[in-house]
Amino acid sequence: MERLSPAALADIDAIVAAHKDEPGPTIVMLHDVQNKIGYIPFEAMEKIADACGTSVAEVYGVVKFYAQFTTEPKGKHVINICLGTACYVKGAQALVDRATELTGAPVNGTSPDGLFSVDATRCLGACGLAPVAVIDDHVIGQANEQNKLVKALTKIIAEEHDKVA
Ligand code: FES
């Protein structure tokens, strides 16, 4: 297991200290750690369990229950593609396939260069826009029309390549 940086550990300590006296602090702490660090490292679960007087197993259970939390670092750009029924029947699987091809990230995984994560998700609650994709909080409805998702991804990939060129 890779060790967390001192800065990340300090961030976790600050988050735990800020919320430990609030009611039901576990979720709030997890939410803040996810936002700050991009995932929930084991060390965070330990510190949160300690502060909340619960077990690491219980905190881990909460992490696993909510799809918003992840125990693996995410890529710089996170692509969520809904595979709920409405999106699936409108071709969402083909979008997942294209996204994995273009980014090199496996489904529910991260590309080797760390730039992209592709997540197949459950219904995002926007079925009227099916098929729906979300790139870094930017919602793309009817994502297969006029190749909207592919165009958006191609643009981001080009921008990232320009940064290293
Ligand atoms: S099924 Fe995709 S948003 Fe509901």
Backbone and ligand atoms as CSV (ligand in chain L), in Angstrom:
chain,resi,resn,atom,element,x,y,z
A,1,MET,N,N,0.843,-1.201,0.000
A,1,MET,CA,C,0.000,0.000,0.000
A,1,MET,C,C,0.882,1.256,0.000
A,2,GLU,N,N,0.569,2.177,-0.912
A,2,GLU,CA,C,1.325,3.409,-0.972
A,2,GLU,C,C,1.053,4.258,0.263
A,3,ARG,N,N,2.087,4.906,0.751
A,3,ARG,CA,C,1.892,5.731,1.936
A,3,ARG,C,C,1.341,7.088,1.527
A,4,LEU,N,N,0.469,7.617,2.372
A,4,LEU,CA,C,-0.077,8.942,2.092
A,4,LEU,C,C,0.972,10.003,2.387
A,5,SER,N,N,0.883,11.099,1.673
A,5,SER,CA,C,1.819,12.205,1.910
A,5,SER,C,C,1.477,12.854,3.255
A,6,PRO,N,N,2.479,13.499,3.883
A,6,PRO,CA,C,2.194,14.224,5.136
A,6,PRO,C,C,1.082,15.258,4.944
A,7,ALA,N,N,1.044,15.881,3.759
A,7,ALA,CA,C,0.004,16.896,3.509
A,7,ALA,C,C,-1.385,16.261,3.521
A,8,ALA,N,N,-1.497,15.075,2.909
A,8,ALA,CA,C,-2.799,14.397,2.878
A,8,ALA,C,C,-3.205,13.967,4.285
A,9,LEU,N,N,-2.239,13.487,5.052
A,9,LEU,CA,C,-2.550,13.087,6.442
A,9,LEU,C,C,-2.993,14.305,7.253
A,10,ALA,N,N,-2.336,15.436,7.027
A,10,ALA,CA,C,-2.716,16.665,7.745
A,10,ALA,C,C,-4.128,17.096,7.329
A,11,ASP,N,N,-4.449,16.943,6.045
A,11,ASP,CA,C,-5.799,17.281,5.574
A,11,ASP,C,C,-6.840,16.414,6.277
A,12,ILE,N,N,-6.544,15.133,6.390
A,12,ILE,CA,C,-7.486,14.218,7.044
A,12,ILE,C,C,-7.654,14.607,8.516
A,13,ASP,N,N,-6.531,14.893,9.180
A,13,ASP,CA,C,-6.602,15.294,10.597
A,13,ASP,C,C,-7.473,16.547,10.763
A,14,ALA,N,N,-7.300,17.500,9.850
A,14,ALA,CA,C,-8.062,18.750,9.945
A,14,ALA,C,C,-9.557,18.488,9.736
A,15,ILE,N,N,-9.871,17.621,8.790
A,15,ILE,CA,C,-11.281,17.302,8.513
A,15,ILE,C,C,-11.906,16.597,9.722
A,16,VAL,N,N,-11.175,15.647,10.275
A,16,VAL,CA,C,-11.695,14.906,11.440
A,16,VAL,C,C,-11.900,15.865,12.615
A,17,ALA,N,N,-10.924,16.737,12.847
A,17,ALA,CA,C,-11.020,17.679,13.969
A,17,ALA,C,C,-12.203,18.634,13.779
A,18,ALA,N,N,-12.437,19.022,12.524
A,18,ALA,CA,C,-13.495,20.001,12.254
A,18,ALA,C,C,-14.895,19.440,12.501
A,19,HIS,N,N,-15.054,18.128,12.372
A,19,HIS,CA,C,-16.412,17.564,12.421
A,19,HIS,C,C,-16.664,16.612,13.584
A,20,LYS,N,N,-15.648,16.332,14.383
A,20,LYS,CA,C,-15.831,15.219,15.328
A,20,LYS,C,C,-16.892,15.490,16.396
A,21,ASP,N,N,-17.205,16.745,16.653
A,21,ASP,CA,C,-18.212,17.026,17.675
A,21,ASP,C,C,-19.603,17.261,17.090
A,22,GLU,N,N,-19.726,17.083,15.794
A,22,GLU,CA,C,-21.044,17.257,15.160
A,22,GLU,C,C,-21.833,15.955,15.258
A,23,PRO,N,N,-23.163,16.048,15.169
A,23,PRO,CA,C,-23.935,14.800,15.155
A,23,PRO,C,C,-23.727,14.058,13.836
A,24,GLY,N,N,-23.625,12.743,13.897
A,24,GLY,CA,C,-23.455,11.917,12.685
A,24,GLY,C,C,-22.285,12.352,11.841
A,25,PRO,N,N,-21.095,12.428,12.415
A,25,PRO,CA,C,-19.974,13.029,11.671
A,25,PRO,C,C,-19.355,12.132,10.603
A,26,THR,N,N,-19.592,10.838,10.661
A,26,THR,CA,C,-18.879,9.928,9.750
A,26,THR,C,C,-19.074,10.319,8.288
A,27,ILE,N,N,-20.333,10.489,7.889
A,27,ILE,CA,C,-20.630,10.803,6.482
A,27,ILE,C,C,-20.004,12.137,6.085
A,28,VAL,N,N,-20.106,13.108,6.974
A,28,VAL,CA,C,-19.567,14.438,6.654
A,28,VAL,C,C,-18.055,14.356,6.469
A,29,MET,N,N,-17.399,13.627,7.363
A,29,MET,CA,C,-15.943,13.475,7.249
A,29,MET,C,C,-15.582,12.755,5.951
A,30,LEU,N,N,-16.299,11.684,5.662
A,30,LEU,CA,C,-16.007,10.927,4.440
A,30,LEU,C,C,-16.201,11.801,3.208
A,31,HIS,N,N,-17.274,12.571,3.231
A,31,HIS,CA,C,-17.564,13.464,2.109
A,31,HIS,C,C,-16.407,14.444,1.904
A,32,ASP,N,N,-15.946,15.046,2.985
A,32,ASP,CA,C,-14.860,16.031,2.880
A,32,ASP,C,C,-13.548,15.378,2.434
A,33,VAL,N,N,-13.274,14.188,2.952
A,33,VAL,CA,C,-12.034,13.493,2.552
A,33,VAL,C,C,-12.101,13.147,1.063
A,34,GLN,N,N,-13.256,12.641,0.628
A,34,GLN,CA,C,-13.413,12.297,-0.795
A,34,GLN,C,C,-13.156,13.525,-1.672
A,35,ASN,N,N,-13.737,14.672,-1.268
A,35,ASN,CA,C,-13.573,15.904,-2.052
A,35,ASN,C,C,-12.142,16.403,-2.036
A,36,LYS,N,N,-11.508,16.317,-0.889
A,36,LYS,CA,C,-10.170,16.903,-0.731
A,36,LYS,C,C,-9.085,16.028,-1.369
A,37,ILE,N,N,-9.187,14.705,-1.131
A,37,ILE,CA,C,-8.105,13.819,-1.560
A,37,ILE,C,C,-8.461,13.052,-2.830
A,38,GLY,N,N,-9.750,12.957,-3.107
A,38,GLY,CA,C,-10.179,12.274,-4.323
A,38,GLY,C,C,-10.565,10.827,-4.106
A,39,TYR,N,N,-10.334,10.308,-2.912
A,39,TYR,CA,C,-10.756,8.958,-2.546
A,39,TYR,C,C,-10.641,8.827,-1.033
A,40,ILE,N,N,-11.034,7.661,-0.509
A,40,ILE,CA,C,-10.986,7.456,0.942
A,40,ILE,C,C,-9.868,6.457,1.246
A,41,PRO,N,N,-8.702,6.942,1.603
A,41,PRO,CA,C,-7.622,6.007,1.930
A,41,PRO,C,C,-7.891,5.293,3.253
A,42,PHE,N,N,-7.221,4.167,3.431
A,42,PHE,CA,C,-7.428,3.372,4.645
A,42,PHE,C,C,-7.128,4.199,5.897
A,43,GLU,N,N,-6.065,5.016,5.811
A,43,GLU,CA,C,-5.690,5.837,6.971
A,43,GLU,C,C,-6.842,6.749,7.398
A,44,ALA,N,N,-7.612,7.252,6.417
A,44,ALA,CA,C,-8.740,8.124,6.752
A,44,ALA,C,C,-9.814,7.330,7.495
A,45,MET,N,N,-10.063,6.109,7.023
A,45,MET,CA,C,-11.074,5.278,7.708
A,45,MET,C,C,-10.654,5.017,9.149
A,46,GLU,N,N,-9.368,4.771,9.358
A,46,GLU,CA,C,-8.865,4.544,10.721
A,46,GLU,C,C,-9.079,5.772,11.599
A,47,LYS,N,N,-8.706,6.931,11.080
A,47,LYS,CA,C,-8.818,8.159,11.871
A,47,LYS,C,C,-10.279,8.498,12.151
A,48,ILE,N,N,-11.125,8.294,11.152
A,48,ILE,CA,C,-12.551,8.596,11.326
A,48,ILE,C,C,-13.164,7.634,12.351
A,49,ALA,N,N,-12.814,6.357,12.237
A,49,ALA,CA,C,-13.338,5.365,13.186
A,49,ALA,C,C,-12.918,5.727,14.602
A,50,ASP,N,N,-11.671,6.110,14.731
A,50,ASP,CA,C,-11.132,6.480,16.034
A,50,ASP,C,C,-11.897,7.668,16.624
A,51,ALA,N,N,-12.079,8.696,15.807
A,51,ALA,CA,C,-12.732,9.918,16.279
A,51,ALA,C,C,-14.208,9.694,16.596
A,52,CYS,N,N,-14.842,8.783,15.869
A,52,CYS,CA,C,-16.282,8.568,16.036
A,52,CYS,C,C,-16.585,7.423,17.004
A,53,GLY,N,N,-15.543,6.818,17.546
A,53,GLY,CA,C,-15.757,5.728,18.506
A,53,GLY,C,C,-16.401,4.512,17.871
A,54,THR,N,N,-16.070,4.268,16.604
A,54,THR,CA,C,-16.626,3.106,15.925
A,54,THR,C,C,-15.462,2.279,15.353
A,55,SER,N,N,-15.795,1.237,14.601
A,55,SER,CA,C,-14.730,0.385,14.069
A,55,SER,C,C,-14.426,0.761,12.621
A,56,VAL,N,N,-13.234,0.414,12.162
A,56,VAL,CA,C,-12.862,0.648,10.762
A,56,VAL,C,C,-13.828,-0.118,9.860
A,57,ALA,N,N,-14.227,-1.316,10.281
A,57,ALA,CA,C,-15.148,-2.132,9.474
A,57,ALA,C,C,-16.470,-1.395,9.257
A,58,GLU,N,N,-16.927,-0.700,10.299
A,58,GLU,CA,C,-18.191,0.019,10.157
A,58,GLU,C,C,-18.042,1.202,9.189
A,59,VAL,N,N,-16.945,1.915,9.308
A,59,VAL,CA,C,-16.699,3.037,8.401
A,59,VAL,C,C,-16.560,2.505,6.971
A,60,TYR,N,N,-15.855,1.394,6.826
A,60,TYR,CA,C,-15.692,0.787,5.509
A,60,TYR,C,C,-17.063,0.416,4.921
A,61,GLY,N,N,-17.945,-0.066,5.762
A,61,GLY,CA,C,-19.305,-0.410,5.323
A,61,GLY,C,C,-20.023,0.805,4.757
A,62,VAL,N,N,-19.852,1.951,5.400
A,62,VAL,CA,C,-20.478,3.189,4.909
A,62,VAL,C,C,-19.863,3.571,3.557
A,63,VAL,N,N,-18.547,3.470,3.466
A,63,VAL,CA,C,-17.851,3.816,2.217
A,63,VAL,C,C,-18.372,2.957,1.066
A,64,LYS,N,N,-18.526,1.675,1.329
A,64,LYS,CA,C,-18.966,0.751,0.275
A,64,LYS,C,C,-20.431,0.957,-0.086
A,65,PHE,N,N,-21.229,1.429,0.890
A,65,PHE,CA,C,-22.674,1.582,0.653
A,65,PHE,C,C,-22.961,2.730,-0.308
A,66,TYR,N,N,-22.229,3.816,-0.170
A,66,TYR,CA,C,-22.506,4.997,-0.986
A,66,TYR,C,C,-21.586,5.049,-2.207
A,67,ALA,N,N,-22.225,5.141,-3.385
A,67,ALA,CA,C,-21.450,5.127,-4.635
A,67,ALA,C,C,-20.537,6.345,-4.771
A,68,GLN,N,N,-20.848,7.408,-4.025
A,68,GLN,CA,C,-20.031,8.628,-4.155
A,68,GLN,C,C,-18.636,8.456,-3.551
A,69,PHE,N,N,-18.491,7.426,-2.701
A,69,PHE,CA,C,-17.183,7.226,-2.076
A,69,PHE,C,C,-16.409,6.137,-2.807
A,70,THR,N,N,-15.097,6.330,-2.884
A,70,THR,CA,C,-14.265,5.326,-3.533
A,70,THR,C,C,-12.988,5.117,-2.722
A,71,THR,N,N,-12.508,3.899,-2.707
A,71,THR,CA,C,-11.284,3.605,-1.950
A,71,THR,C,C,-10.054,3.611,-2.855
A,72,GLU,N,N,-10.259,3.882,-4.136
A,72,GLU,CA,C,-9.137,3.949,-5.075
A,72,GLU,C,C,-9.012,5.380,-5.586
A,73,PRO,N,N,-7.775,5.842,-5.792
A,73,PRO,CA,C,-7.630,7.178,-6.369
A,73,PRO,C,C,-8.299,7.237,-7.744
A,74,LYS,N,N,-8.989,8.338,-8.008
A,74,LYS,CA,C,-9.633,8.526,-9.312
A,74,LYS,C,C,-8.702,9.274,-10.245
A,75,GLY,N,N,-8.999,9.186,-11.540
A,75,GLY,CA,C,-8.236,9.947,-12.517
A,75,GLY,C,C,-8.528,11.432,-12.384
A,76,LYS,N,N,-7.721,12.228,-13.073
A,76,LYS,CA,C,-7.929,13.681,-13.046
A,76,LYS,C,C,-9.312,14.036,-13.581
A,77,HIS,N,N,-9.756,13.320,-14.606
A,77,HIS,CA,C,-11.088,13.527,-15.169
A,77,HIS,C,C,-11.926,12.275,-14.915
A,78,VAL,N,N,-13.100,12.480,-14.358
A,78,VAL,CA,C,-13.968,11.341,-14.055
A,78,VAL,C,C,-15.167,11.368,-15.002
A,79,ILE,N,N,-15.340,10.263,-15.703
A,79,ILE,CA,C,-16.429,10.147,-16.671
A,79,ILE,C,C,-17.426,9.134,-16.129
A,80,ASN,N,N,-18.606,9.602,-15.803
A,80,ASN,CA,C,-19.669,8.694,-15.365
A,80,ASN,C,C,-20.636,8.492,-16.508
A,81,ILE,N,N,-20.937,7.255,-16.805
A,81,ILE,CA,C,-21.919,6.967,-17.847
A,81,ILE,C,C,-23.000,6.092,-17.237
A,82,CYS,N,N,-24.232,6.563,-17.370
A,82,CYS,CA,C,-25.340,5.848,-16.738
A,82,CYS,C,C,-25.680,4.585,-17.532
A,83,LEU,N,N,-25.756,3.487,-16.806
A,83,LEU,CA,C,-26.204,2.238,-17.434
A,83,LEU,C,C,-27.539,1.804,-16.855
A,84,GLY,N,N,-28.303,2.775,-16.343
A,84,GLY,CA,C,-29.670,2.474,-15.915
A,84,GLY,C,C,-30.513,2.079,-17.117
A,85,THR,N,N,-31.697,1.591,-16.869
A,85,THR,CA,C,-32.504,1.008,-17.955
A,85,THR,C,C,-32.739,1.974,-19.114
A,86,ALA,N,N,-33.203,3.190,-18.794
A,86,ALA,CA,C,-33.536,4.147,-19.861
A,86,ALA,C,C,-32.304,4.466,-20.702
A,87,CYS,N,N,-31.164,4.614,-20.051
A,87,CYS,CA,C,-29.935,4.936,-20.783
A,87,CYS,C,C,-29.430,3.716,-21.546
A,88,TYR,N,N,-29.553,2.572,-20.916
A,88,TYR,CA,C,-29.065,1.345,-21.559
A,88,TYR,C,C,-29.791,1.093,-22.883
A,89,VAL,N,N,-31.132,1.227,-22.857
A,89,VAL,CA,C,-31.881,0.944,-24.090
A,89,VAL,C,C,-31.612,1.996,-25.164
A,90,LYS,N,N,-31.080,3.134,-24.764
A,90,LYS,CA,C,-30.758,4.174,-25.765
A,90,LYS,C,C,-29.279,4.149,-26.154
A,91,GLY,N,N,-28.596,3.064,-25.809
A,91,GLY,CA,C,-27.240,2.887,-26.353
A,91,GLY,C,C,-26.098,3.261,-25.430
A,92,ALA,N,N,-26.336,3.288,-24.117
A,92,ALA,CA,C,-25.274,3.711,-23.198
A,92,ALA,C,C,-24.069,2.767,-23.204
A,93,GLN,N,N,-24.319,1.489,-23.474
A,93,GLN,CA,C,-23.184,0.557,-23.458
A,93,GLN,C,C,-22.141,0.934,-24.519
A,94,ALA,N,N,-22.634,1.371,-25.685
A,94,ALA,CA,C,-21.698,1.784,-26.744
A,94,ALA,C,C,-20.888,3.000,-26.288
A,95,LEU,N,N,-21.515,3.869,-25.469
A,95,LEU,CA,C,-20.790,5.037,-24.952
A,95,LEU,C,C,-19.689,4.606,-23.989
A,96,VAL,N,N,-20.011,3.636,-23.152
A,96,VAL,CA,C,-19.002,3.120,-22.223
A,96,VAL,C,C,-17.835,2.550,-23.023
A,97,ASP,N,N,-18.157,1.780,-24.055
A,97,ASP,CA,C,-17.103,1.160,-24.875
A,97,ASP,C,C,-16.217,2.213,-25.518
A,98,ARG,N,N,-16.839,3.270,-26.050
A,98,ARG,CA,C,-16.053,4.337,-26.699
A,98,ARG,C,C,-15.184,5.068,-25.682
A,99,ALA,N,N,-15.771,5.326,-24.510
A,99,ALA,CA,C,-15.023,6.061,-23.476
A,99,ALA,C,C,-13.800,5.260,-23.038
A,100,THR,N,N,-13.951,3.959,-22.889
A,100,THR,CA,C,-12.808,3.151,-22.464
A,100,THR,C,C,-11.754,3.097,-23.580
A,101,GLU,N,N,-12.215,3.005,-24.829
A,101,GLU,CA,C,-11.266,2.995,-25.956
A,101,GLU,C,C,-10.467,4.291,-26.023
A,102,LEU,N,N,-11.188,5.407,-25.920
A,102,LEU,CA,C,-10.531,6.710,-26.087
A,102,LEU,C,C,-9.582,7.046,-24.943
A,103,THR,N,N,-9.966,6.672,-23.724
A,103,THR,CA,C,-9.186,7.104,-22.551
A,103,THR,C,C,-8.157,6.070,-22.102
A,104,GLY,N,N,-8.379,4.810,-22.462
A,104,GLY,CA,C,-7.492,3.749,-21.974
A,104,GLY,C,C,-7.837,3.301,-20.566
A,105,ALA,N,N,-8.911,3.840,-20.009
A,105,ALA,CA,C,-9.332,3.430,-18.662
A,105,ALA,C,C,-10.288,2.241,-18.778
A,106,PRO,N,N,-10.120,1.218,-17.948
A,106,PRO,CA,C,-11.102,0.131,-17.962
A,106,PRO,C,C,-12.394,0.603,-17.300
A,107,VAL,N,N,-13.468,-0.140,-17.504
A,107,VAL,CA,C,-14.733,0.217,-16.859
A,107,VAL,C,C,-14.539,0.169,-15.345
A,108,ASN,N,N,-14.975,1.223,-14.686
A,108,ASN,CA,C,-14.822,1.368,-13.230
A,108,ASN,C,C,-13.352,1.320,-12.810
A,109,GLY,N,N,-12.515,1.876,-13.650
A,109,GLY,CA,C,-11.094,1.925,-13.329
A,109,GLY,C,C,-10.476,3.196,-13.889
A,110,THR,N,N,-9.173,3.290,-13.724
A,110,THR,CA,C,-8.448,4.509,-14.083
A,110,THR,C,C,-7.383,4.194,-15.132
A,111,SER,N,N,-7.178,5.116,-16.055
A,111,SER,CA,C,-6.183,4.903,-17.120
A,111,SER,C,C,-4.783,4.869,-16.509
A,112,PRO,N,N,-3.855,4.146,-17.161
A,112,PRO,CA,C,-2.490,4.038,-16.625
A,112,PRO,C,C,-1.816,5.389,-16.423
A,113,ASP,N,N,-2.192,6.391,-17.237
A,113,ASP,CA,C,-1.566,7.716,-17.076
A,113,ASP,C,C,-2.222,8.532,-15.960
A,114,GLY,N,N,-3.251,7.969,-15.330
A,114,GLY,CA,C,-3.900,8.657,-14.206
A,114,GLY,C,C,-4.803,9.808,-14.619
A,115,LEU,N,N,-5.032,9.950,-15.914
A,115,LEU,CA,C,-5.817,11.106,-16.365
A,115,LEU,C,C,-7.328,10.863,-16.332
A,116,PHE,N,N,-7.747,9.609,-16.541
A,116,PHE,CA,C,-9.176,9.359,-16.702
A,116,PHE,C,C,-9.658,8.169,-15.875
A,117,SER,N,N,-10.848,8.332,-15.301
A,117,SER,CA,C,-11.575,7.196,-14.736
A,117,SER,C,C,-12.895,7.097,-15.478
A,118,VAL,N,N,-13.282,5.897,-15.826
A,118,VAL,CA,C,-14.573,5.677,-16.478
A,118,VAL,C,C,-15.426,4.829,-15.543
A,119,ASP,N,N,-16.537,5.388,-15.120
A,119,ASP,CA,C,-17.424,4.668,-14.208
A,119,ASP,C,C,-18.783,4.449,-14.850
A,120,ALA,N,N,-19.226,3.216,-14.859
A,120,ALA,CA,C,-20.588,2.902,-15.275
A,120,ALA,C,C,-21.447,3.019,-14.026
A,121,THR,N,N,-22.458,3.865,-14.078
A,121,THR,CA,C,-23.238,4.136,-12.867
A,121,THR,C,C,-24.681,3.650,-13.003
A,122,ARG,N,N,-25.350,3.642,-11.876
A,122,ARG,CA,C,-26.799,3.383,-11.894
A,122,ARG,C,C,-27.502,4.669,-12.298
A,123,CYS,N,N,-28.835,4.602,-12.359
A,123,CYS,CA,C,-29.642,5.743,-12.809
A,123,CYS,C,C,-29.218,7.028,-12.102
A,124,LEU,N,N,-28.975,8.053,-12.905
A,124,LEU,CA,C,-28.545,9.345,-12.366
A,124,LEU,C,C,-29.745,10.260,-12.124
A,125,GLY,N,N,-30.943,9.753,-12.385
A,125,GLY,CA,C,-32.148,10.534,-12.125
A,125,GLY,C,C,-32.441,11.560,-13.211
A,126,ALA,N,N,-31.871,11.358,-14.386
A,126,ALA,CA,C,-32.122,12.286,-15.493
A,126,ALA,C,C,-32.533,11.485,-16.717
A,127,CYS,N,N,-33.422,10.521,-16.514
A,127,CYS,CA,C,-33.755,9.557,-17.576
A,127,CYS,C,C,-34.304,10.242,-18.830
A,128,GLY,N,N,-34.940,11.398,-18.675
A,128,GLY,CA,C,-35.474,12.124,-19.829
A,128,GLY,C,C,-34.379,12.562,-20.780
A,129,LEU,N,N,-33.144,12.573,-20.292
A,129,LEU,CA,C,-32.006,12.992,-21.126
A,129,LEU,C,C,-31.212,11.799,-21.652
A,130,ALA,N,N,-31.737,10.610,-21.472
A,130,ALA,CA,C,-30.994,9.384,-21.793
A,130,ALA,C,C,-30.518,9.360,-23.244
A,131,PRO,N,N,-29.337,8.812,-23.470
A,131,PRO,CA,C,-28.364,8.338,-22.484
A,131,PRO,C,C,-27.539,9.489,-21.897
A,132,VAL,N,N,-27.271,9.381,-20.613
A,132,VAL,CA,C,-26.641,10.484,-19.891
A,132,VAL,C,C,-25.199,10.132,-19.509
A,133,ALA,N,N,-24.308,11.099,-19.722
A,133,ALA,CA,C,-22.932,10.966,-19.253
A,133,ALA,C,C,-22.594,12.221,-18.460
A,134,VAL,N,N,-21.683,12.090,-17.522
A,134,VAL,CA,C,-21.229,13.248,-16.753
A,134,VAL,C,C,-19.702,13.243,-16.777
A,135,ILE,N,N,-19.140,14.320,-17.262
A,135,ILE,CA,C,-17.674,14.453,-17.241
A,135,ILE,C,C,-17.335,15.567,-16.267
A,136,ASP,N,N,-16.652,15.223,-15.191
A,136,ASP,CA,C,-16.234,16.241,-14.209
A,136,ASP,C,C,-17.386,17.176,-13.841
A,137,ASP,N,N,-18.513,16.628,-13.472
A,137,ASP,CA,C,-19.696,17.395,-13.045
A,137,ASP,C,C,-20.429,18.099,-14.188
A,138,HIS,N,N,-19.971,17.921,-15.413
A,138,HIS,CA,C,-20.664,18.518,-16.557
A,138,HIS,C,C,-21.572,17.445,-17.170
A,139,VAL,N,N,-22.875,17.705,-17.102
A,139,VAL,CA,C,-23.844,16.702,-17.557
A,139,VAL,C,C,-24.029,16.799,-19.065
A,140,ILE,N,N,-23.967,15.648,-19.727
A,140,ILE,CA,C,-24.194,15.599,-21.172
A,140,ILE,C,C,-25.402,14.705,-21.420
A,141,GLY,N,N,-26.508,15.331,-21.822
A,141,GLY,CA,C,-27.718,14.565,-22.142
A,141,GLY,C,C,-27.671,14.132,-23.593
A,142,GLN,N,N,-28.459,13.076,-23.907
A,142,GLN,CA,C,-28.444,12.509,-25.274
A,142,GLN,C,C,-27.001,12.426,-25.769
A,143,ALA,N,N,-26.179,11.811,-24.953
A,143,ALA,CA,C,-24.725,11.873,-25.161
A,143,ALA,C,C,-24.257,11.188,-26.429
A,144,ASN,N,N,-25.128,10.382,-27.043
A,144,ASN,CA,C,-24.704,9.726,-28.291
A,144,ASN,C,C,-25.136,10.509,-29.530
A,145,GLU,N,N,-25.990,11.534,-29.326
A,145,GLU,CA,C,-26.400,12.325,-30.490
A,145,GLU,C,C,-25.250,13.206,-30.941
A,146,GLN,N,N,-25.042,13.256,-32.213
A,146,GLN,CA,C,-23.940,14.053,-32.801
A,146,GLN,C,C,-22.614,13.784,-32.098
A,147,ASN,N,N,-22.473,12.551,-31.603
A,147,ASN,CA,C,-21.210,12.167,-30.965
A,147,ASN,C,C,-20.792,13.091,-29.824
A,148,LYS,N,N,-21.779,13.600,-29.055
A,148,LYS,CA,C,-21.468,14.613,-28.033
A,148,LYS,C,C,-20.408,14.151,-27.040
A,149,LEU,N,N,-20.582,12.930,-26.542
A,149,LEU,CA,C,-19.618,12.452,-25.540
A,149,LEU,C,C,-18.233,12.285,-26.162
A,150,VAL,N,N,-18.201,11.681,-27.341
A,150,VAL,CA,C,-16.911,11.442,-28.000
A,150,VAL,C,C,-16.207,12.776,-28.269
A,151,LYS,N,N,-16.968,13.767,-28.732
A,151,LYS,CA,C,-16.368,15.080,-29.009
A,151,LYS,C,C,-15.817,15.707,-27.729
A,152,ALA,N,N,-16.599,15.625,-26.656
A,152,ALA,CA,C,-16.148,16.220,-25.386
A,152,ALA,C,C,-14.876,15.522,-24.896
A,153,LEU,N,N,-14.844,14.203,-25.022
A,153,LEU,CA,C,-13.661,13.464,-24.562
A,153,LEU,C,C,-12.449,13.770,-25.439
A,154,THR,N,N,-12.669,13.819,-26.736
A,154,THR,CA,C,-11.569,14.100,-27.660
A,154,THR,C,C,-10.959,15.463,-27.356
A,155,LYS,N,N,-11.822,16.416,-27.011
A,155,LYS,CA,C,-11.338,17.773,-26.693
A,155,LYS,C,C,-10.468,17.738,-25.430
A,156,ILE,N,N,-10.941,17.048,-24.399
A,156,ILE,CA,C,-10.170,16.981,-23.141
A,156,ILE,C,C,-8.840,16.261,-23.375
A,157,ILE,N,N,-8.889,15.183,-24.147
A,157,ILE,CA,C,-7.653,14.422,-24.416
A,157,ILE,C,C,-6.650,15.318,-25.153
A,158,ALA,N,N,-7.132,16.077,-26.136
A,158,ALA,CA,C,-6.246,16.984,-26.884
A,158,ALA,C,C,-5.655,18.033,-25.942
A,159,GLU,N,N,-6.483,18.584,-25.049
A,159,GLU,CA,C,-5.981,19.590,-24.100
A,159,GLU,C,C,-4.908,19.002,-23.189
A,160,GLU,N,N,-5.149,17.795,-22.741
A,160,GLU,CA,C,-4.154,17.158,-21.846
A,160,GLU,C,C,-2.845,16.897,-22.601
A,161,HIS,N,N,-2.959,16.492,-23.872
A,161,HIS,CA,C,-1.747,16.244,-24.662
A,161,HIS,C,C,-0.983,17.535,-24.889
A,162,ASP,N,N,-1.734,18.639,-25.108
A,162,ASP,CA,C,-1.078,19.949,-25.300
A,162,ASP,C,C,-0.274,20.324,-24.067
A,163,LYS,N,N,-0.789,19.960,-22.891
A,163,LYS,CA,C,-0.101,20.334,-21.640
A,163,LYS,C,C,1.256,19.662,-21.530
A,164,VAL,N,N,1.346,18.413,-22.035
A,164,VAL,CA,C,2.635,17.713,-21.899
A,164,VAL,C,C,3.548,17.951,-23.110
A,165,ALA,N,N,2.942,18.492,-24.213
A,165,ALA,CA,C,3.748,18.703,-25.435
A,165,ALA,C,C,4.678,19.902,-25.281
L,1,FES,S1,S,-31.472,5.487,-16.493
L,1,FES,FE1,FE,-29.887,6.879,-16.945
L,1,FES,S2,S,-30.487,8.682,-15.939
L,1,FES,FE2,FE,-32.000,7.253,-15.399
